[in-house]
Amino acid sequence: MEVTKGIHQFSGVSNSYIVSNNEILLVDTGMPGKSGEIIDYVKNELKRDPSDIKTIVITHHHFDHTGSLDKLKEITGAKVAIHSADADYISGEKTQHGSLFMIPVVMFMKIIYRSRPVKADIILEDGDEIGDYRVIHTPGHTSGGICLYNPNNKVLFVGDNLMYTNNKIEGPRVLHEPEMYKKSIEKLKNLDINLILTGHGQAITSEANNKLETFLTELDN
């Protein structure tokens, strides 16, 4: 569905987003098997060609956000952008973190869906710009986690850095670098935000700055 003008959300185990301008930017790809839904939406709802997806930005390397990356890159020819600290995970040079339960599940799904590693075309660093969005490096959930902020429409993509349930912001369930997380979220507090788009659950569509400030206060306690 269209969550705000020109931005379309795909829900599931995780959220993916299409940013539709002259060129299409895709933010995350969801689990394996999501590529067909995304491509059908581009063709049937947006009346665009899949090759209009020029860039796929990955907010962090976890499999529920990268599961359809190889298929979508193959179909669209898009360039893949990810922070330098997470790039080796999607290329297969490093093994993704996970619980004793999740590691075999991910391996099984990779076999079933024949998922292949993907080498990044664009290595992102803090402060880079991609499309209309500024990259904000936010380690904590993963070493190379990022947010994307557009000062013009005041939209912030946060990946798994924040979740929103019961009218309240929460942090991720798993922090691989907890000592970095608070510093990462503090980078967001001075942004002028109208809409926060999360990697899981609902978008934050009202009083985004106030809710973020409340969450930061709770982190201090």
ABEGO torsion letter per residue (X at the ends): XBABBGBBBBBEABBBBBBBBABBBBBEAEBBGAAAAAAAAAAAAAGBBAAABABBBBABABAAAAAAAAAAAAAAGBBBBBBAAAAAAAAGABBBBEBAAAAAAAAAAAAAAGBBBBBBABBBBBGBBBEABBBBBBBGABAABBBBBBAAAGBBBAEAABBBBGGBBBBBABBABAAAAAAAAAAAAABBBABBBBABEBBBABGAAAAAAAAAAAAAX
